[in-house]
């Protein structure tokens, strides 16, 4: 159950290494960084929901391919992230940074919270940014202040990044607020602190990944903090062209599938159900393993004929030795299912695992995922998704069509177990749901869709910065 690895001494496996290196970044890159990205229509429009403070950004494709962010050329953009890690928020901001530098924008990056000891992962990510012409500055100091004052646009990433404003800008906060776009990804209650978001009503706009999260932020800020959200843009994420190229290449999928299954010691005919998330209680790996064990019991009790089933947890971190991960491993040992549960260390290269799976389980708890990009990535690989009926997952998975939804919490264990059994016993259902999920991705969650949505937001924020554009509830 430890970290899986495969030797790469043979010519075949050296080829696999090269292949994996080529495509590994596809799992985190929303865009291909090249001169032409997506399509843009000069008549981009906004669809206003019933709540006029929440704006869904929609675009229509033009006949001529061009970069929708060309207008950002020569603009100075400051990006402030609460941390720099392999988690979703910082990686999303990095992707936007690379996209902007590709069109000639000058991008400066600040990480507000850095570890006290040198962090190899952070160092690697900073080098990656420097290689893409993103300037990296210390969070504090006069250079950071001067950059914020000169910038055409400041992007605060996540609610926690709000603490940087008073700590660094101090008396200059009011001069910077009118050009801030606040990109929010969180749904946990402890982020609703005045220390984090007291300046939120006065920024140029907020960009949030799902309607559910936007509605939650609107209600909680008003009811708990007594403040109003600024103009809010809902921007669903999209899959990169790189990831789609892998997902649509049958040869690539087969090679990756065989490689990963070999590394796990899993046969080609076995069924793999996986959670791909950082291992934490909020992501629900504990409840998934309980549901998986329950599904094995159902199959045994009902004497059902199914292929051997495996549960895969991608996102483990044995170096951290967290109490939660120890609990997961103890549960597996106590239930005697060590041969059917596999822990894989966290990785940027999720595409190979998606190629190897049969079903993705998105089991995030409480309010669910703000969006959950791994869900649309799995659907690109024609995988059915078993997800919690919470958060952005409900805006991605069509219940009964592209997968099934189950309740959060302990109440969801048995429904999830039954859904696992239904998919295990019905390969035709897996195939149909996977096809429908792929079709939904092609229709809604592609790179061009997200590129145009973000471009529309940035364009409006730049046009309206400094104006009072807050909407009434």
WOFEN-V282952 format. One record per residue. RES is the residue in one letter. PHI is phi in whole degrees, -180 to 180 (none if undefined). OMEGA is omega in degrees with one decimal (999 if undefined). Layout:
[[RES:PHI:OMEGA] [RES:PHI:OMEGA]]
This chain:
[[X:none:-179.8] [X:-81:178.4] [X:-65:-179.3] [X:-92:175.4] [X:-147:-178.3] [X:-131:176.8] [X:-65:-176.6] [X:-129:-177.1] [X:-87:-178.0] [X:-76:177.2] [X:-56:-179.8] [X:-60:-175.5] [X:-79:171.6] [X:-65:175.2] [X:-62:179.5] [X:-63:179.3] [X:-62:178.4] [X:-60:-178.9] [X:-61:-178.8] [X:-66:179.1] [X:-64:-179.6] [X:-63:-171.0] [X:-105:-174.5] [X:-63:-177.0] [X:-69:-177.9] [X:-61:-177.0] [X:-73:-179.9] [X:-117:-177.6] [X:-93:178.3] [X:-79:-178.4] [X:-129:165.2] [X:-83:-176.8] [X:-84:179.7] [X:-148:-173.6] [X:-59:-177.9] [X:-116:-177.2] [X:-130:173.6] [X:71:179.7] [X:-124:179.6] [X:-140:177.1] [X:-109:178.5] [X:-60:178.9] [X:-104:174.0] [X:-52:-176.6] [X:-139:178.0] [X:-114:174.7] [X:-102:-176.4] [X:-86:178.4] [X:-76:179.5] [X:-59:173.2] [X:-87:-171.1] [X:-69:178.5] [X:-85:-178.1] [X:-118:-173.1] [X:-115:173.1] [X:-90:-179.0] [X:-86:176.6] [X:-122:176.5] [X:-141:173.8] [X:-111:-176.8] [X:-72:174.7] [X:-90:179.3] [X:-74:-176.2] [X:-106:-179.4] [X:-75:174.5] [X:-157:-177.2] [X:-81:-178.4] [X:-70:-177.9] [X:-105:179.0] [X:-57:-177.8] [X:-67:178.9] [X:-85:180.0] [X:-57:178.1] [X:73:177.1] [X:-76:175.4] [X:-99:-177.1] [X:-121:174.7] [X:-102:179.0] [X:-115:-179.0] [X:-119:179.2] [X:-111:-179.4] [X:-68:178.7] [X:-154:175.4] [X:-131:-174.6] [X:-153:178.6] [X:-85:178.9] [X:-78:-170.2] [X:-60:-175.5] [X:-59:178.8] [X:-61:179.8] [X:-67:176.5] [X:-62:-179.3] [X:-66:176.9] [X:-61:179.4] [X:-61:177.6] [X:-64:178.6] [X:-61:-179.5] [X:-65:179.3] [X:-63:-178.4] [X:-71:177.5] [X:-65:-179.2] [X:-68:178.2] [X:-104:175.0] [X:97:174.4] [X:-77:173.4] [X:-96:-175.4] [X:-117:177.6] [X:-118:-175.6] [X:-114:173.8] [X:-129:173.3] [X:-105:-172.6] [X:-74:-177.9] [X:-112:177.5] [X:-119:179.2] [X:-66:-178.4] [X:-72:176.4] [X:-104:-177.9] [X:-63:-177.1] [X:-113:-176.0] [X:-63:-179.5] [X:-64:179.2] [X:-65:179.4] [X:-60:179.0] [X:-64:-179.7] [X:-69:176.9] [X:-64:177.9] [X:-64:177.2] [X:-62:179.2] [X:-67:178.6] [X:-61:177.4] [X:-68:176.8] [X:-102:174.5] [X:67:171.6] [X:-97:179.5] [X:-79:-179.1] [X:-111:-179.3] [X:-117:170.4] [X:-63:-177.1] [X:-67:-176.9] [X:-116:178.0] [X:123:-175.2] [X:-66:179.5] [X:-63:177.4] [X:-65:178.7] [X:-64:-178.6] [X:-61:179.5] [X:-65:179.0] [X:-62:-179.2] [X:-71:-178.5] [X:-84:-171.5] [X:-62:172.4] [X:-76:-177.0] [X:-149:173.9] [X:-119:178.5] [X:-109:172.9] [X:-91:-175.9] [X:-107:-178.8] [X:77:-177.7] [X:-62:-175.5] [X:-62:-179.7] [X:-63:179.5] [X:-61:-179.7] [X:-66:-179.1] [X:-68:-172.9] [X:-59:-177.8] [X:-72:-176.4] [X:-66:-174.1] [X:-111:-175.8] [X:-76:176.9] [X:54:-175.9] [X:-72:-177.1] [X:-98:-176.3] [X:-56:-175.2] [X:-62:179.8] [X:-77:-176.1] [X:-97:-175.0] [X:-52:-175.9] [X:-66:178.9] [X:-119:179.3] [X:-98:166.4] [X:-106:-175.6] [X:-100:-178.3] [X:-96:-172.5] [X:-108:-179.6] [X:-122:-170.6] [X:-91:172.9] [X:-132:-178.0] [X:-83:-172.4] [X:-61:-174.5] [X:-72:175.6] [X:-79:-179.1] [X:-86:-179.3] [X:-120:178.6] [X:-59:179.9] [X:-59:-179.1] [X:-86:-162.7] [X:-119:-176.8] [X:-64:179.8] [X:-91:-174.3] [X:-56:-178.0] [X:-63:-170.4] [X:-107:179.5] [X:-84:-177.0] [X:-67:180.0] [X:-179:174.6] [X:-119:177.4] [X:-118:-174.4] [X:-129:-167.9] [X:-81:179.8] [X:-152:177.3] [X:-63:-178.6] [X:-59:179.9] [X:-68:178.9] [X:-62:178.9] [X:-65:179.5] [X:-63:179.3] [X:-65:179.6] [X:-60:-176.8] [X:-70:-176.0] [X:-70:179.5] [X:-65:179.8] [X:-73:-173.2] [X:-79:-175.2] [X:-91:-174.4] [X:-110:180.0] [X:70:178.1] [X:-123:-179.8] [X:-104:172.2] [X:-73:172.7] [X:-76:172.9] [X:-55:-171.2] [X:-117:-179.5] [X:-111:176.0] [X:-95:-177.5] [X:-126:174.2] [X:-69:179.9] [X:-79:-179.5] [X:-144:178.4] [X:-84:179.1] [X:-73:174.8] [X:-63:179.6] [X:-61:-179.9] [X:-64:179.7] [X:-64:178.5] [X:-63:177.1] [X:-68:-176.5] [X:-62:-176.1] [X:-96:179.3] [X:-101:-175.3] [X:-63:179.1] [X:-68:179.2] [X:-60:179.9] [X:-60:-177.3] [X:-66:179.2] [X:-62:179.8] [X:-64:-179.4] [X:-61:-179.2] [X:-64:-178.3] [X:-64:-177.6] [X:-67:179.7] [X:-64:175.8] [X:-63:-179.2] [X:-66:179.4] [X:-88:-175.6] [X:74:-176.2] [X:-113:-179.6] [X:-78:-177.3] [X:-63:-176.8] [X:-88:179.6] [X:-72:179.3] [X:-105:179.8] [X:-114:172.6] [X:-111:-173.4] [X:-139:165.1] [X:-107:177.2] [X:-118:-179.4] [X:-160:170.6] [X:-60:-175.7] [X:-76:177.6] [X:-160:-176.2] [X:-61:-179.5] [X:-65:179.3] [X:-88:169.0] [X:77:178.2] [X:-63:179.5] [X:-65:-179.8] [X:-71:175.6] [X:-63:-179.7] [X:-66:176.1] [X:-66:178.2] [X:-67:178.2] [X:-63:177.8] [X:-61:178.4] [X:-63:179.7] [X:-65:176.3] [X:-64:178.5] [X:-67:179.5] [X:-61:-179.4] [X:-62:179.4] [X:-68:-177.4] [X:-64:-177.4] [X:-92:178.6] [X:53:-179.3] [X:-81:178.3] [X:-97:-180.0] [X:-138:173.2] [X:-62:176.3] [X:-62:-176.7] [X:-106:178.1] [X:-132:172.4] [X:-110:-178.7] [X:-121:176.4] [X:-109:178.5] [X:-99:-177.0] [X:132:179.5] [X:-68:176.4] [X:-152:-178.0] [X:-66:180.0] [X:-64:-179.9] [X:-81:178.6] [X:52:-177.8] [X:-71:179.0] [X:-61:-178.2] [X:-64:179.8] [X:-66:176.3] [X:-62:177.1] [X:-64:179.0] [X:-61:-177.3] [X:-68:176.8] [X:-65:177.9] [X:-59:-179.3] [X:-63:178.6] [X:-66:-177.2] [X:-62:-179.1] [X:-88:177.4] [X:68:-178.0] [X:-115:-177.9] [X:-59:-177.0] [X:-74:-173.9] [X:-119:179.5] [X:-125:-175.1] [X:-128:176.0] [X:-102:-178.9] [X:-122:-178.7] [X:-61:-179.7] [X:-58:-173.7] [X:-155:171.8] [X:-76:-172.6] [X:-88:179.6] [X:-85:-178.4] [X:-56:177.8] [X:-60:179.3] [X:-72:175.4] [X:-62:178.0] [X:-66:-175.7] [X:-86:-172.6] [X:-84:170.2] [X:-113:-178.8] [X:-148:171.3] [X:-98:173.5] [X:-111:176.9] [X:-106:-168.2] [X:-110:-179.8] [X:-61:-170.7] [X:-102:-179.1] [X:57:-179.8] [X:-91:176.4] [X:80:178.5] [X:-83:172.1] [X:-59:172.4] [X:-139:-179.9] [X:94:-175.8] [X:-63:-179.4] [X:-57:179.8] [X:-67:-179.5] [X:-73:175.0] [X:-66:178.2] [X:-64:179.3] [X:-65:175.6] [X:-63:177.1] [X:-88:176.2] [X:62:176.3] [X:-101:169.6] [X:-67:-177.4] [X:-120:171.3] [X:-104:-172.5] [X:-125:174.2] [X:-73:-179.0] [X:-83:-176.4] [X:-155:172.8] [X:63:-176.1] [X:-66:178.6] [X:-58:-179.4] [X:-70:177.2] [X:-94:179.9] [X:-111:-176.4] [X:-82:173.7] [X:-91:-173.8] [X:-59:179.9] [X:87:-178.7] [X:-117:178.7] [X:-100:179.1] [X:167:176.4] [X:-130:177.4] [X:-106:178.1] [X:-135:-177.1] [X:-66:172.7] [X:-78:176.7] [X:77:-179.1] [X:-63:179.0] [X:-65:-178.4] [X:-90:-175.5] [X:-62:-177.4] [X:-67:175.5] [X:-58:177.9] [X:-65:178.4] [X:-60:179.8] [X:-66:177.9] [X:-67:175.2] [X:-61:179.7] [X:-64:-179.4] [X:-61:179.5] [X:-73:179.5] [X:-67:-175.7] [X:-93:-175.4] [X:-136:-179.3] [X:-63:179.5] [X:-66:177.6] [X:-64:177.0] [X:-59:-178.0] [X:-65:-177.3] [X:-65:179.0] [X:-62:178.5] [X:-62:178.5] [X:-64:179.8] [X:-67:177.1] [X:-64:177.4] [X:-62:178.3] [X:-62:179.2] [X:-67:176.5] [X:-61:-178.1] [X:-62:-177.6] [X:-83:-166.9] [X:-129:-167.3] [X:-118:179.0] [X:-105:179.3] [X:-54:-177.0] [X:-62:179.8] [X:-65:-178.9] [X:-68:-179.7] [X:-59:179.9] [X:-69:179.7] [X:-63:-179.5] [X:-66:178.4] [X:-59:179.3] [X:-63:179.4] [X:-66:-178.4] [X:-61:-179.3] [X:-63:-178.9] [X:-70:179.1] [X:-63:178.9] [X:-66:-179.8] [X:-70:-172.5] [X:-104:-175.6] [X:-60:-178.7] [X:91:178.5] [X:-91:175.2] [X:-84:-175.9] [X:-117:178.8] [X:-74:-177.3] [X:-101:179.3] [X:-82:177.1] [X:-82:999]]
